[in-house]
Amino acid sequence: MKKIKILTLLSIALLFSASEGFAWFSTTYWGVRALGMGGAFTAVSNDASAPIYNIAGAGLMRAVEVTGMTSKLFAGMSGVEINDNYLGAVVPISQAVGTLAAGWGHFGGVGVRSEDTFYAGYARNLNDILESDWVKIAIGVSAKYLKQSNNYHGDTLTNGAIAVDAGIIAKFSNGFSIGYSGKHLNRPDMGFFEEYHILNADVLGLAYYNEVLPLLSLPKFTIAVDYQVRGGEDILMFGAETRVIDGALALRAGSWGDQINLGLGYELKLGEEALLIDYAFGMPLDVQETIGSHFFSLGYRFGSNKEPERVKKPEEVQSEQQEAQKKADEEEKAEDFDAAAYLLGQ
């Protein structure tokens, strides 16, 4: 019965209905690390899947990163062949220029309906403008070409349109971060036989990171929650990640709607660079005839994402030198006093 339900949902796409109830281009199955965290990534967004969740996050990345993903959705259900693939890259240029991002995502059923998303994005952090030690803010925008193909009575119909995403993210020195991502803001028309505008989505995310979580002593711990509103529906996503063995092994868990997600990741360090291997598992609680969905990705980071030491301003250096000199003078006076007291005592 559940299998029939899924096939029916895919078949609805063939009717090309203009109804707002069927949300095209709404896949949440890209980015394996994020999937392991239940899709709660809007306020994290610090890897090559950042442009999917919040393009602004790419503006805070310091190293070039690329990734490729493949998957098997609803494994174990005969007759259900749904593909989900993703390729992405984030390329930080400089503080002044900003960060570029590009990628492609595919989602669809074999011989039924498919969606392809090609995107190019730009993000920039505002550190040089804000000059703040307690918060880092970045903004970003992404242009996407949405393409859909439908098998309709033996004919393949295809159309496409341009969509725009935008986002902002703020990461605070106390470990908290907040992000907003607006997707399909221009609501492009993707209808075949009549007008159909893609639903826009507003996503607000909150996250917290700590090198060692108090009480539980979990190293490199991240917890995150996303709240998405799209059309007349809303969805709450939450997840967590901890990195053990000096940060090499990542353990993840999360959930959204009626699905539970788990994930693993391994970072093989090669000097300052790293090979990134990730796996995520998703189990829909309302589908009985599947052994879950499986996601795999392989990525590479060309350098370190660690923040470089901030270059101190001349006045800061001068102030530190004056403080050091003052302290040295006080110590010298104390030594002179002790010597005199010693002689007097004799």
Secondary structure, DSSP 8 states (H G I E B T S, - for coil): -HHHHHHHHHHHGGGT---TTS-SS------HHHHHTTT--TTT--STTHHHH-GGGGGG--SEEEEEEEEETTTT-TT--EEEEEEEEEEEEETTTEEEEEEEEEEEETTSEEEEEEEEEEEEE-HHHH--SSEEEEEEEEEEEEEEEEEETTEEEEEEEEEEEEEEEEEETTSEEEEEEEESTT--B--SSS--B---EEEEEEEEEEEE-TTT--EEEEEEEEEEEETTEEEEEEEEEEEETTTTEEEEEEEETTEEEEEEEEEEEETTEEEEEEEEEEEETT-SS---EEEEEEEEEES--S-------HHHHHHHHHHHHHHHHHHHHHHHHHHHHHHHH-
